[in-house]
Amino acid sequence: MNFKTPISTTREQSERLLALGVNSETADMYIDKHGLPCCLPYSRMDGHKEQTELCPAWSLGRLIDMLPTFLPQVTGNDLFLCLMPRRDRFFVDYINDSYPFGTDEASSENKNPYDAIIDMIECIIEKGYLMNYIYMEGGEL
């Protein structure tokens, strides 16, 4: 049996998250020096002699947990998180009652669910929605 479904972000996706300011302590996995994902939190390797060779990694569940469930709006209805797999695409949108098909405020789609969520994290950071746990010391969710 050959599974091709990734269980964590790739090294490149992880580096992108780190460049966005995501705290490495929020990573629930890590990629070892051989490029293999390991199912231990990256923070458990703190102080380990080989930590410099490791890369923090995030599972799909952790990335979803990191997205705010809603984006407050000054005028109009708040926008609520909606994740939709459709055919060969994965959509991440923030929708409201009056426009249930996504908004220009926050919308992302990609063939790779990890990339779609990372695109959304980048989008909401750029739009000024504060994701406190990303920048907090300790990064506990």
N, CA, C and O atoms as CSV, one atom per row, in Angstrom:
chain,resi,resn,atom,element,x,y,z
A,1,MET,N,N,0.839,-1.173,0.000
A,1,MET,CA,C,0.000,0.000,0.000
A,1,MET,C,C,0.888,1.242,0.000
A,1,MET,O,O,1.780,1.377,0.837
A,2,ASN,N,N,0.639,2.129,-0.928
A,2,ASN,CA,C,1.467,3.333,-1.055
A,2,ASN,C,C,0.600,4.572,-0.864
A,2,ASN,O,O,-0.142,4.966,-1.764
A,3,PHE,N,N,0.698,5.182,0.314
A,3,PHE,CA,C,-0.071,6.388,0.598
A,3,PHE,C,C,0.702,7.604,0.116
A,3,PHE,O,O,1.904,7.717,0.356
A,4,LYS,N,N,0.016,8.507,-0.559
A,4,LYS,CA,C,0.668,9.710,-1.051
A,4,LYS,C,C,0.150,10.965,-0.375
A,4,LYS,O,O,0.557,12.073,-0.725
A,5,THR,N,N,-0.747,10.804,0.595
A,5,THR,CA,C,-1.303,11.946,1.298
A,5,THR,C,C,-0.280,12.445,2.316
A,5,THR,O,O,0.161,11.675,3.169
A,6,PRO,N,N,0.106,13.722,2.240
A,6,PRO,CA,C,1.085,14.237,3.209
A,6,PRO,C,C,0.466,14.348,4.598
A,6,PRO,O,O,-0.727,14.615,4.739
A,7,ILE,N,N,1.293,14.139,5.620
A,7,ILE,CA,C,0.806,14.259,6.991
A,7,ILE,C,C,1.236,15.566,7.641
A,7,ILE,O,O,0.822,15.879,8.757
A,8,SER,N,N,2.064,16.321,6.942
A,8,SER,CA,C,2.503,17.605,7.499
A,8,SER,C,C,2.926,18.536,6.367
A,8,SER,O,O,2.994,18.150,5.200
A,9,THR,N,N,3.206,19.769,6.756
A,9,THR,CA,C,3.742,20.719,5.793
A,9,THR,C,C,5.097,20.225,5.293
A,9,THR,O,O,5.795,19.477,5.978
A,10,THR,N,N,5.446,20.650,4.107
A,10,THR,CA,C,6.781,20.366,3.583
A,10,THR,C,C,7.749,21.370,4.199
A,10,THR,O,O,7.329,22.318,4.864
A,11,ARG,N,N,9.024,21.164,3.980
A,11,ARG,CA,C,10.032,22.119,4.469
A,11,ARG,C,C,9.767,23.505,3.885
A,11,ARG,O,O,9.878,24.505,4.594
A,12,GLU,N,N,9.418,23.573,2.599
A,12,GLU,CA,C,9.164,24.868,1.949
A,12,GLU,C,C,7.932,25.549,2.545
A,12,GLU,O,O,7.951,26.754,2.794
A,13,GLN,N,N,6.870,24.793,2.774
A,13,GLN,CA,C,5.661,25.359,3.379
A,13,GLN,C,C,5.946,25.833,4.803
A,13,GLN,O,O,5.456,26.880,5.226
A,14,SER,N,N,6.735,25.060,5.533
A,14,SER,CA,C,7.096,25.440,6.901
A,14,SER,C,C,7.912,26.734,6.918
A,14,SER,O,O,7.691,27.607,7.759
A,15,GLU,N,N,8.848,26.846,5.988
A,15,GLU,CA,C,9.656,28.067,5.910
A,15,GLU,C,C,8.785,29.270,5.566
A,15,GLU,O,O,9.030,30.377,6.047
A,16,ARG,N,N,7.776,29.057,4.740
A,16,ARG,CA,C,6.845,30.139,4.410
A,16,ARG,C,C,6.065,30.579,5.652
A,16,ARG,O,O,5.895,31.776,5.888
A,17,LEU,N,N,5.592,29.616,6.444
A,17,LEU,CA,C,4.872,29.952,7.677
A,17,LEU,C,C,5.768,30.725,8.644
A,17,LEU,O,O,5.338,31.703,9.254
A,18,LEU,N,N,7.000,30.283,8.776
A,18,LEU,CA,C,7.938,30.973,9.666
A,18,LEU,C,C,8.193,32.399,9.177
A,18,LEU,O,O,8.282,33.325,9.984
A,19,ALA,N,N,8.310,32.580,7.858
A,19,ALA,CA,C,8.522,33.916,7.291
A,19,ALA,C,C,7.317,34.827,7.536
A,19,ALA,O,O,7.469,36.047,7.606
A,20,LEU,N,N,6.119,34.243,7.665
A,20,LEU,CA,C,4.922,35.026,7.969
A,20,LEU,C,C,4.845,35.414,9.440
A,20,LEU,O,O,4.000,36.218,9.834
A,21,GLY,N,N,5.724,34.845,10.241
A,21,GLY,CA,C,5.747,35.172,11.661
A,21,GLY,C,C,5.100,34.133,12.550
A,21,GLY,O,O,4.913,34.367,13.744
A,22,VAL,N,N,4.756,32.988,11.984
A,22,VAL,CA,C,4.151,31.931,12.790
A,22,VAL,C,C,5.205,31.382,13.750
A,22,VAL,O,O,6.314,31.038,13.341
A,23,ASN,N,N,4.850,31.308,15.012
A,23,ASN,CA,C,5.753,30.846,16.057
A,23,ASN,C,C,6.031,29.347,15.865
A,23,ASN,O,O,5.097,28.553,15.750
A,24,SER,N,N,7.288,28.970,15.832
A,24,SER,CA,C,7.659,27.562,15.635
A,24,SER,C,C,7.128,26.675,16.757
A,24,SER,O,O,6.962,25.470,16.566
A,25,GLU,N,N,6.863,27.253,17.917
A,25,GLU,CA,C,6.349,26.461,19.034
A,25,GLU,C,C,4.918,25.998,18.811
A,25,GLU,O,O,4.426,25.149,19.554
A,26,THR,N,N,4.235,26.541,17.797
A,26,THR,CA,C,2.882,26.069,17.479
A,26,THR,C,C,2.924,24.822,16.608
A,26,THR,O,O,1.891,24.190,16.388
A,27,ALA,N,N,4.107,24.455,16.105
A,27,ALA,CA,C,4.248,23.275,15.240
A,27,ALA,C,C,4.017,22.011,16.052
A,27,ALA,O,O,4.621,21.825,17.108
A,28,ASP,N,N,3.151,21.150,15.561
A,28,ASP,CA,C,2.867,19.905,16.269
A,28,ASP,C,C,3.675,18.728,15.725
A,28,ASP,O,O,3.485,17.586,16.141
A,29,MET,N,N,4.585,19.026,14.783
A,29,MET,CA,C,5.449,18.008,14.204
A,29,MET,C,C,6.787,18.656,13.839
A,29,MET,O,O,6.980,19.858,14.022
A,30,TYR,N,N,7.690,17.849,13.328
A,30,TYR,CA,C,8.914,18.399,12.767
A,30,TYR,C,C,9.400,17.498,11.642
A,30,TYR,O,O,9.030,16.327,11.555
A,31,ILE,N,N,10.230,18.068,10.790
A,31,ILE,CA,C,10.840,17.315,9.699
A,31,ILE,C,C,12.288,17.060,10.103
A,31,ILE,O,O,13.022,17.994,10.424
A,32,ASP,N,N,12.697,15.791,10.087
A,32,ASP,CA,C,14.050,15.456,10.541
A,32,ASP,C,C,15.090,15.767,9.466
A,32,ASP,O,O,14.754,16.227,8.375
A,33,LYS,N,N,16.339,15.512,9.786
A,33,LYS,CA,C,17.434,15.855,8.872
A,33,LYS,C,C,17.395,15.058,7.576
A,33,LYS,O,O,18.076,15.412,6.614
A,34,HIS,N,N,16.599,13.975,7.537
A,34,HIS,CA,C,16.465,13.169,6.324
A,34,HIS,C,C,15.232,13.578,5.505
A,34,HIS,O,O,14.950,12.989,4.462
A,35,GLY,N,N,14.504,14.590,5.989
A,35,GLY,CA,C,13.315,15.065,5.283
A,35,GLY,C,C,12.047,14.311,5.621
A,35,GLY,O,O,11.042,14.451,4.924
A,36,LEU,N,N,12.074,13.518,6.673
A,36,LEU,CA,C,10.909,12.731,7.061
A,36,LEU,C,C,10.121,13.444,8.164
A,36,LEU,O,O,10.719,13.976,9.100
A,37,PRO,N,N,8.790,13.463,8.067
A,37,PRO,CA,C,7.981,14.082,9.119
A,37,PRO,C,C,7.945,13.199,10.362
A,37,PRO,O,O,7.829,11.977,10.260
A,38,CYS,N,N,8.044,13.814,11.522
A,38,CYS,CA,C,8.002,13.104,12.799
A,38,CYS,C,C,6.841,13.646,13.617
A,38,CYS,O,O,6.638,14.856,13.703
A,39,CYS,N,N,6.085,12.737,14.213
A,39,CYS,CA,C,4.855,13.108,14.917
A,39,CYS,C,C,5.096,13.462,16.380
A,39,CYS,O,O,4.418,12.950,17.271
A,40,LEU,N,N,6.037,14.314,16.614
A,40,LEU,CA,C,6.277,14.885,17.939
A,40,LEU,C,C,6.307,16.389,17.782
A,40,LEU,O,O,6.803,16.891,16.774
A,41,PRO,N,N,5.782,17.131,18.768
A,41,PRO,CA,C,5.839,18.590,18.659
A,41,PRO,C,C,7.283,19.078,18.540
A,41,PRO,O,O,8.185,18.570,19.206
A,42,TYR,N,N,7.473,20.058,17.690
A,42,TYR,CA,C,8.810,20.636,17.486
A,42,TYR,C,C,9.383,21.137,18.810
A,42,TYR,O,O,10.587,21.024,19.041
A,43,SER,N,N,8.534,21.692,19.684
A,43,SER,CA,C,9.003,22.244,20.961
A,43,SER,C,C,9.610,21.175,21.864
A,43,SER,O,O,10.403,21.505,22.746
A,44,ARG,N,N,9.262,19.905,21.670
A,44,ARG,CA,C,9.845,18.829,22.480
A,44,ARG,C,C,11.312,18.608,22.148
A,44,ARG,O,O,12.039,17.974,22.911
A,45,MET,N,N,11.742,19.133,21.010
A,45,MET,CA,C,13.139,18.972,20.604
A,45,MET,C,C,13.993,20.149,21.079
A,45,MET,O,O,15.186,20.207,20.782
A,46,ASP,N,N,13.396,21.077,21.808
A,46,ASP,CA,C,14.108,22.254,22.287
A,46,ASP,C,C,15.349,21.837,23.079
A,46,ASP,O,O,15.262,21.066,24.035
A,47,GLY,N,N,16.479,22.349,22.673
A,47,GLY,CA,C,17.736,22.051,23.338
A,47,GLY,C,C,18.400,20.772,22.859
A,47,GLY,O,O,19.521,20.474,23.271
A,48,HIS,N,N,17.748,20.020,22.012
A,48,HIS,CA,C,18.330,18.790,21.477
A,48,HIS,C,C,19.510,19.155,20.583
A,48,HIS,O,O,19.447,20.133,19.838
A,49,LYS,N,N,20.566,18.388,20.652
A,49,LYS,CA,C,21.790,18.727,19.913
A,49,LYS,C,C,21.589,18.791,18.402
A,49,LYS,O,O,22.330,19.491,17.711
A,50,GLU,N,N,20.590,18.067,17.877
A,50,GLU,CA,C,20.355,18.081,16.434
A,50,GLU,C,C,19.221,19.032,16.028
A,50,GLU,O,O,18.771,19.000,14.882
A,51,GLN,N,N,18.754,19.878,16.957
A,51,GLN,CA,C,17.611,20.733,16.645
A,51,GLN,C,C,17.880,21.668,15.467
A,51,GLN,O,O,16.955,22.009,14.731
A,52,THR,N,N,19.113,22.080,15.281
A,52,THR,CA,C,19.426,22.977,14.167
A,52,THR,C,C,19.211,22.302,12.815
A,52,THR,O,O,19.053,22.984,11.803
A,53,GLU,N,N,19.204,20.957,12.787
A,53,GLU,CA,C,18.981,20.228,11.545
A,53,GLU,C,C,17.499,19.914,11.310
A,53,GLU,O,O,17.134,19.374,10.266
A,54,LEU,N,N,16.654,20.253,12.279
A,54,LEU,CA,C,15.231,19.958,12.189
A,54,LEU,C,C,14.463,21.177,11.705
A,54,LEU,O,O,14.922,22.312,11.830
A,55,CYS,N,N,13.294,20.920,11.153
A,55,CYS,CA,C,12.432,21.997,10.671
A,55,CYS,C,C,11.052,21.807,11.298
A,55,CYS,O,O,10.500,20.708,11.234
A,56,PRO,N,N,10.483,22.855,11.904
A,56,PRO,CA,C,9.132,22.697,12.426
A,56,PRO,C,C,8.163,22.370,11.290
A,56,PRO,O,O,8.350,22.812,10.157
A,57,ALA,N,N,7.134,21.595,11.605
A,57,ALA,CA,C,6.122,21.226,10.610
A,57,ALA,C,C,4.752,21.245,11.286
A,57,ALA,O,O,4.641,21.069,12.499
A,58,TRP,N,N,3.725,21.459,10.490
A,58,TRP,CA,C,2.360,21.555,10.999
A,58,TRP,C,C,1.486,20.524,10.301
A,58,TRP,O,O,1.537,20.385,9.079
A,59,SER,N,N,0.685,19.801,11.078
A,59,SER,CA,C,-0.292,18.879,10.502
A,59,SER,C,C,-1.447,19.704,9.939
A,59,SER,O,O,-1.594,20.883,10.263
A,60,LEU,N,N,-2.258,19.081,9.101
A,60,LEU,CA,C,-3.414,19.776,8.530
A,60,LEU,C,C,-4.389,20.187,9.637
A,60,LEU,O,O,-4.955,21.280,9.602
A,61,GLY,N,N,-4.574,19.311,10.609
A,61,GLY,CA,C,-5.455,19.640,11.736
A,61,GLY,C,C,-4.985,20.850,12.508
A,61,GLY,O,O,-5.794,21.692,12.898
A,62,ARG,N,N,-3.686,20.949,12.735
A,62,ARG,CA,C,-3.133,22.095,13.470
A,62,ARG,C,C,-3.319,23.385,12.677
A,62,ARG,O,O,-3.668,24.420,13.245
A,63,LEU,N,N,-3.086,23.325,11.361
A,63,LEU,CA,C,-3.283,24.518,10.534
A,63,LEU,C,C,-4.731,24.985,10.582
A,63,LEU,O,O,-4.998,26.183,10.679
A,64,ILE,N,N,-5.661,24.045,10.514
A,64,ILE,CA,C,-7.076,24.407,10.592
A,64,ILE,C,C,-7.377,25.031,11.944
A,64,ILE,O,O,-8.099,26.025,12.019
A,65,ASP,N,N,-6.836,24.464,13.010
A,65,ASP,CA,C,-7.024,25.023,14.360
A,65,ASP,C,C,-6.483,26.439,14.465
A,65,ASP,O,O,-7.002,27.246,15.236
A,66,MET,N,N,-5.458,26.744,13.707
A,66,MET,CA,C,-4.842,28.063,13.783
A,66,MET,C,C,-5.674,29.155,13.113
A,66,MET,O,O,-5.501,30.336,13.412
A,67,LEU,N,N,-6.573,28.768,12.212
A,67,LEU,CA,C,-7.409,29.761,11.541
A,67,LEU,C,C,-8.485,30.263,12.502
A,67,LEU,O,O,-9.113,29.463,13.195
A,68,PRO,N,N,-8.703,31.570,12.551
A,68,PRO,CA,C,-9.803,32.078,13.385
A,68,PRO,C,C,-11.139,31.541,12.874
A,68,PRO,O,O,-11.340,31.433,11.665
A,69,THR,N,N,-12.048,31.205,13.779
A,69,THR,CA,C,-13.353,30.697,13.355
A,69,THR,C,C,-14.211,31.791,12.735
A,69,THR,O,O,-15.126,31.496,11.965
A,70,PHE,N,N,-13.930,33.042,13.057
A,70,PHE,CA,C,-14.646,34.150,12.428
A,70,PHE,C,C,-13.758,35.377,12.364
A,70,PHE,O,O,-12.811,35.513,13.139
A,71,LEU,N,N,-14.071,36.272,11.430
A,71,LEU,CA,C,-13.388,37.549,11.305
A,71,LEU,C,C,-14.409,38.640,11.617
A,71,LEU,O,O,-15.387,38.792,10.885
A,72,PRO,N,N,-14.199,39.401,12.692
A,72,PRO,CA,C,-15.165,40.445,13.045
A,72,PRO,C,C,-15.158,41.564,12.007
A,72,PRO,O,O,-14.107,41.942,11.489
A,73,GLN,N,N,-16.338,42.080,11.717
A,73,GLN,CA,C,-16.492,43.168,10.755
A,73,GLN,C,C,-17.053,44.398,11.461
A,73,GLN,O,O,-17.958,44.286,12.288
A,74,VAL,N,N,-16.516,45.563,11.135
A,74,VAL,CA,C,-16.995,46.809,11.731
A,74,VAL,C,C,-18.418,47.094,11.256
A,74,VAL,O,O,-19.286,47.461,12.048
A,75,THR,N,N,-18.642,46.925,9.979
A,75,THR,CA,C,-19.987,47.102,9.434
A,75,THR,C,C,-20.441,45.785,8.819
A,75,THR,O,O,-19.654,45.102,8.163
A,76,GLY,N,N,-21.676,45.431,9.021
A,76,GLY,CA,C,-22.189,44.193,8.448
A,76,GLY,C,C,-21.944,43.000,9.346
A,76,GLY,O,O,-21.489,43.129,10.483
A,77,ASN,N,N,-22.258,41.831,8.804
A,77,ASN,CA,C,-22.135,40.587,9.558
A,77,ASN,C,C,-20.688,40.111,9.628
A,77,ASN,O,O,-19.901,40.322,8.705
A,78,ASP,N,N,-20.357,39.464,10.743
A,78,ASP,CA,C,-19.045,38.838,10.858
A,78,ASP,C,C,-18.902,37.760,9.789
A,78,ASP,O,O,-19.895,37.217,9.306
A,79,LEU,N,N,-17.680,37.461,9.433
A,79,LEU,CA,C,-17.397,36.427,8.444
A,79,LEU,C,C,-16.959,35.153,9.166
A,79,LEU,O,O,-16.144,35.204,10.087
A,80,PHE,N,N,-17.503,34.017,8.746
A,80,PHE,CA,C,-17.228,32.755,9.414
A,80,PHE,C,C,-16.448,31.813,8.500
A,80,PHE,O,O,-16.676,31.760,7.292
A,81,LEU,N,N,-15.530,31.080,9.103
A,81,LEU,CA,C,-14.655,30.160,8.381
A,81,LEU,C,C,-15.453,29.055,7.693
A,81,LEU,O,O,-16.363,28.466,8.277
A,82,CYS,N,N,-15.096,28.795,6.458
A,82,CYS,CA,C,-15.725,27.727,5.680
A,82,CYS,C,C,-14.619,27.015,4.891
A,82,CYS,O,O,-13.910,27.645,4.108
A,83,LEU,N,N,-14.476,25.714,5.098
A,83,LEU,CA,C,-13.501,24.887,4.378
A,83,LEU,C,C,-14.276,23.960,3.450
A,83,LEU,O,O,-15.163,23.231,3.891
A,84,MET,N,N,-13.936,23.991,2.156
A,84,MET,CA,C,-14.687,23.187,1.191
A,84,MET,C,C,-13.747,22.480,0.216
A,84,MET,O,O,-13.080,23.134,-0.586
A,85,PRO,N,N,-13.691,21.151,0.281
A,85,PRO,CA,C,-13.007,20.417,-0.781
A,85,PRO,C,C,-13.980,20.244,-1.946
A,85,PRO,O,O,-15.111,19.794,-1.762
A,86,ARG,N,N,-13.533,20.601,-3.128
A,86,ARG,CA,C,-14.366,20.464,-4.324
A,86,ARG,C,C,-13.529,19.889,-5.449
A,86,ARG,O,O,-12.533,20.487,-5.855
A,87,ARG,N,N,-13.914,18.765,-5.938
A,87,ARG,CA,C,-13.212,18.100,-7.030
A,87,ARG,C,C,-11.717,18.084,-6.781
A,87,ARG,O,O,-11.251,17.393,-5.876
A,88,ASP,N,N,-10.967,18.822,-7.555
A,88,ASP,CA,C,-9.511,18.809,-7.404
A,88,ASP,C,C,-8.993,20.072,-6.724
A,88,ASP,O,O,-7.798,20.358,-6.792
A,89,ARG,N,N,-9.873,20.835,-6.068
A,89,ARG,CA,C,-9.480,22.088,-5.413
A,89,ARG,C,C,-9.913,22.057,-3.954
A,89,ARG,O,O,-10.833,21.334,-3.572
A,90,PHE,N,N,-9.233,22.851,-3.160
A,90,PHE,CA,C,-9.576,23.006,-1.762
A,90,PHE,C,C,-9.802,24.498,-1.523
A,90,PHE,O,O,-8.898,25.305,-1.738
A,91,PHE,N,N,-11.000,24.864,-1.081
A,91,PHE,CA,C,-11.368,26.267,-0.881
A,91,PHE,C,C,-11.385,26.604,0.603
A,91,PHE,O,O,-11.906,25.842,1.416
A,92,VAL,N,N,-10.811,27.752,0.949
A,92,VAL,CA,C,-10.868,28.286,2.299
A,92,VAL,C,C,-11.443,29.685,2.160
A,92,VAL,O,O,-10.838,30.559,1.540
A,93,ASP,N,N,-12.616,29.888,2.743
A,93,ASP,CA,C,-13.295,31.178,2.635
A,93,ASP,C,C,-13.798,31.624,3.990
A,93,ASP,O,O,-13.966,30.820,4.907
A,94,TYR,N,N,-14.033,32.904,4.101
A,94,TYR,CA,C,-14.779,33.456,5.220
A,94,TYR,C,C,-16.060,34.001,4.616
A,94,TYR,O,O,-16.033,34.887,3.761
A,95,ILE,N,N,-17.189,33.459,5.072
A,95,ILE,CA,C,-18.482,33.791,4.489
A,95,ILE,C,C,-19.406,34.411,5.539
A,95,ILE,O,O,-19.171,34.290,6.741
A,96,ASN,N,N,-20.466,35.080,5.059
A,96,ASN,CA,C,-21.503,35.562,5.971
A,96,ASN,C,C,-22.861,35.113,5.456
A,96,ASN,O,O,-22.970,34.523,4.381
A,97,ASP,N,N,-23.893,35.400,6.238
A,97,ASP,CA,C,-25.238,34.938,5.882
A,97,ASP,C,C,-25.723,35.505,4.563
A,97,ASP,O,O,-26.436,34.824,3.825
A,98,SER,N,N,-25.352,36.733,4.251
A,98,SER,CA,C,-25.884,37.371,3.058
A,98,SER,C,C,-25.085,37.034,1.795
A,98,SER,O,O,-25.573,37.242,0.685
A,99,TYR,N,N,-23.876,36.523,1.953
A,99,TYR,CA,C,-23.087,36.140,0.782
A,99,TYR,C,C,-22.347,34.840,1.095
A,99,TYR,O,O,-21.174,34.867,1.469
A,100,PRO,N,N,-23.032,33.695,0.941
A,100,PRO,CA,C,-22.463,32.420,1.379
A,100,PRO,C,C,-21.432,31.796,0.444
A,100,PRO,O,O,-21.046,30.646,0.653
A,101,PHE,N,N,-20.979,32.507,-0.570
A,101,PHE,CA,C,-20.038,31.913,-1.514
A,101,PHE,C,C,-18.656,32.523,-1.427
A,101,PHE,O,O,-17.937,32.559,-2.425
A,102,GLY,N,N,-18.267,33.000,-0.261
A,102,GLY,CA,C,-16.954,33.599,-0.100
A,102,GLY,C,C,-17.002,35.091,-0.353
A,102,GLY,O,O,-17.979,35.616,-0.886
A,103,THR,N,N,-15.944,35.759,0.032
A,103,THR,CA,C,-15.872,37.207,-0.126
A,103,THR,C,C,-14.495,37.583,-0.643
A,103,THR,O,O,-13.561,36.781,-0.623
A,104,ASP,N,N,-14.391,38.808,-1.100
A,104,ASP,CA,C,-13.072,39.302,-1.490
A,104,ASP,C,C,-12.211,39.583,-0.266
A,104,ASP,O,O,-10.988,39.681,-0.367
A,105,GLU,N,N,-12.854,39.711,0.888
A,105,GLU,CA,C,-12.129,40.016,2.126
A,105,GLU,C,C,-11.135,38.913,2.466
A,105,GLU,O,O,-10.001,39.199,2.850
A,106,ALA,N,N,-11.547,37.665,2.330
A,106,ALA,CA,C,-10.674,36.549,2.672
A,106,ALA,C,C,-11.132,35.306,1.931
A,106,ALA,O,O,-12.155,34.712,2.272
A,107,SER,N,N,-10.375,34.916,0.919
A,107,SER,CA,C,-10.731,33.760,0.113
A,107,SER,C,C,-9.453,33.147,-0.449
A,107,SER,O,O,-8.531,33.863,-0.840
A,108,SER,N,N,-9.406,31.819,-0.488
A,108,SER,CA,C,-8.215,31.130,-0.982
A,108,SER,C,C,-8.639,29.817,-1.620
A,108,SER,O,O,-9.589,29.180,-1.166
A,109,GLU,N,N,-7.946,29.419,-2.657
A,109,GLU,CA,C,-8.171,28.101,-3.246
A,109,GLU,C,C,-6.853,27.577,-3.802
A,109,GLU,O,O,-6.019,28.333,-4.298
A,110,ASN,N,N,-6.693,26.269,-3.706
A,110,ASN,CA,C,-5.473,25.641,-4.183
A,110,ASN,C,C,-5.729,24.153,-4.330
A,110,ASN,O,O,-6.644,23.619,-3.703
A,111,LYS,N,N,-4.941,23.477,-5.145
A,111,LYS,CA,C,-5.053,22.018,-5.263
A,111,LYS,C,C,-4.570,21.333,-3.991
A,111,LYS,O,O,-5.033,20.243,-3.655
A,112,ASN,N,N,-3.652,21.963,-3.293
A,112,ASN,CA,C,-3.073,21.406,-2.082
A,112,ASN,C,C,-3.733,22.063,-0.873
A,112,ASN,O,O,-3.663,23.285,-0.738
A,113,PRO,N,N,-4.377,21.287,0.018
A,113,PRO,CA,C,-5.045,21.893,1.171
A,113,PRO,C,C,-4.091,22.658,2.089
A,113,PRO,O,O,-4.474,23.667,2.680
A,114,TYR,N,N,-2.861,22.185,2.207
A,114,TYR,CA,C,-1.877,22.896,3.029
A,114,TYR,C,C,-1.607,24.284,2.447
A,114,TYR,O,O,-1.591,25.276,3.177
A,115,ASP,N,N,-1.395,24.348,1.132
A,115,ASP,CA,C,-1.136,25.636,0.498
A,115,ASP,C,C,-2.347,26.563,0.590
A,115,ASP,O,O,-2.188,27.769,0.782
A,116,ALA,N,N,-3.552,26.016,0.455
A,116,ALA,CA,C,-4.759,26.835,0.565
A,116,ALA,C,C,-4.858,27.480,1.945
A,116,ALA,O,O,-5.199,28.657,2.059
A,117,ILE,N,N,-4.564,26.716,2.985
A,117,ILE,CA,C,-4.643,27.254,4.346
A,117,ILE,C,C,-3.504,28.237,4.607
A,117,ILE,O,O,-3.716,29.268,5.247
A,118,ILE,N,N,-2.310,27.936,4.126
A,118,ILE,CA,C,-1.190,28.864,4.290
A,118,ILE,C,C,-1.481,30.169,3.543
A,118,ILE,O,O,-1.183,31.252,4.047
A,119,ASP,N,N,-2.063,30.070,2.340
A,119,ASP,CA,C,-2.471,31.275,1.605
A,119,ASP,C,C,-3.457,32.093,2.430
A,119,ASP,O,O,-3.367,33.320,2.468
A,120,MET,N,N,-4.400,31.421,3.092
A,120,MET,CA,C,-5.384,32.135,3.914
A,120,MET,C,C,-4.725,32.778,5.126
A,120,MET,O,O,-5.056,33.910,5.476
A,121,ILE,N,N,-3.809,32.085,5.764
A,121,ILE,CA,C,-3.098,32.673,6.907
A,121,ILE,C,C,-2.380,33.941,6.455
A,121,ILE,O,O,-2.428,34.965,7.137
A,122,GLU,N,N,-1.715,33.869,5.303
A,122,GLU,CA,C,-1.034,35.047,4.758
A,122,GLU,C,C,-2.041,36.165,4.474
A,122,GLU,O,O,-1.787,37.327,4.792
A,123,CYS,N,N,-3.172,35.816,3.881
A,123,CYS,CA,C,-4.198,36.798,3.535
A,123,CYS,C,C,-4.721,37.524,4.771
A,123,CYS,O,O,-4.807,38.752,4.775
A,124,ILE,N,N,-5.072,36.781,5.818
A,124,ILE,CA,C,-5.655,37.450,6.980
A,124,ILE,C,C,-4.618,38.230,7.780
A,124,ILE,O,O,-4.964,39.197,8.460
A,125,ILE,N,N,-3.359,37.825,7.709
A,125,ILE,CA,C,-2.307,38.633,8.341
A,125,ILE,C,C,-2.149,39.938,7.569
A,125,ILE,O,O,-2.068,41.009,8.170
A,126,GLU,N,N,-2.105,39.853,6.234
A,126,GLU,CA,C,-1.969,41.055,5.399
A,126,GLU,C,C,-3.148,42.005,5.553
A,126,GLU,O,O,-2.984,43.221,5.456
A,127,LYS,N,N,-4.360,41.444,5.799
A,127,LYS,CA,C,-5.559,42.277,5.956
A,127,LYS,C,C,-5.663,42.868,7.357
A,127,LYS,O,O,-6.581,43.637,7.642
A,128,GLY,N,N,-4.733,42.514,8.225
A,128,GLY,CA,C,-4.693,43.119,9.549
A,128,GLY,C,C,-5.474,42.399,10.629
A,128,GLY,O,O,-5.680,42.950,11.710
A,129,TYR,N,N,-5.915,41.173,10.359
A,129,TYR,CA,C,-6.595,40.419,11.405
A,129,TYR,C,C,-5.531,39.790,12.290
A,129,TYR,O,O,-4.695,39.022,11.814
A,130,LEU,N,N,-5.561,40.109,13.553
A,130,LEU,CA,C,-4.532,39.649,14.480
A,130,LEU,C,C,-4.762,38.194,14.834
A,130,LEU,O,O,-5.860,37.812,15.240
A,131,MET,N,N,-3.748,37.399,14.682
A,131,MET,CA,C,-3.786,35.996,15.076
A,131,MET,C,C,-2.850,35.872,16.274
A,131,MET,O,O,-1.687,35.497,16.125
A,132,ASN,N,N,-3.364,36.189,17.460
A,132,ASN,CA,C,-2.558,36.324,18.671
A,132,ASN,C,C,-1.594,35.179,18.926
A,132,ASN,O,O,-0.424,35.413,19.227
A,133,TYR,N,N,-2.066,33.949,18.812
A,133,TYR,CA,C,-1.238,32.808,19.164
A,133,TYR,C,C,-0.037,32.635,18.252
A,133,TYR,O,O,0.924,31.954,18.611
A,134,ILE,N,N,-0.085,33.245,17.076
A,134,ILE,CA,C,1.053,33.134,16.169
A,134,ILE,C,C,2.252,33.862,16.743
A,134,ILE,O,O,3.388,33.405,16.615
A,135,TYR,N,N,1.995,34.990,17.372
A,135,TYR,CA,C,3.079,35.836,17.832
A,135,TYR,C,C,3.357,35.677,19.329
A,135,TYR,O,O,4.360,36.193,19.822
A,136,MET,N,N,2.490,34.972,20.058
A,136,MET,CA,C,2.655,34.842,21.502
A,136,MET,C,C,3.886,34.006,21.830
A,136,MET,O,O,4.244,33.078,21.105
A,137,GLU,N,N,4.503,34.352,22.911
A,137,GLU,CA,C,5.586,33.535,23.436
A,137,GLU,C,C,4.964,32.234,23.896
A,137,GLU,O,O,3.997,32.264,24.657
A,138,GLY,N,N,5.459,31.134,23.482
A,138,GLY,CA,C,4.889,29.837,23.868
A,138,GLY,C,C,3.916,29.300,22.842
A,138,GLY,O,O,3.814,28.085,22.672
A,139,GLY,N,N,3.199,30.171,22.152
A,139,GLY,CA,C,2.315,29.773,21.067
A,139,GLY,C,C,1.243,28.755,21.383
A,139,GLY,O,O,0.828,28.015,20.491
A,140,GLU,N,N,0.769,28.688,22.639
A,140,GLU,CA,C,-0.260,27.724,22.976
A,140,GLU,C,C,-1.575,28.066,22.312
A,140,GLU,O,O,-1.978,29.228,22.282
A,141,LEU,N,N,-2.232,27.081,21.791
A,141,LEU,CA,C,-3.569,27.265,21.209
A,141,LEU,C,C,-4.604,26.844,22.233
A,141,LEU,O,O,-5.803,26.913,21.962
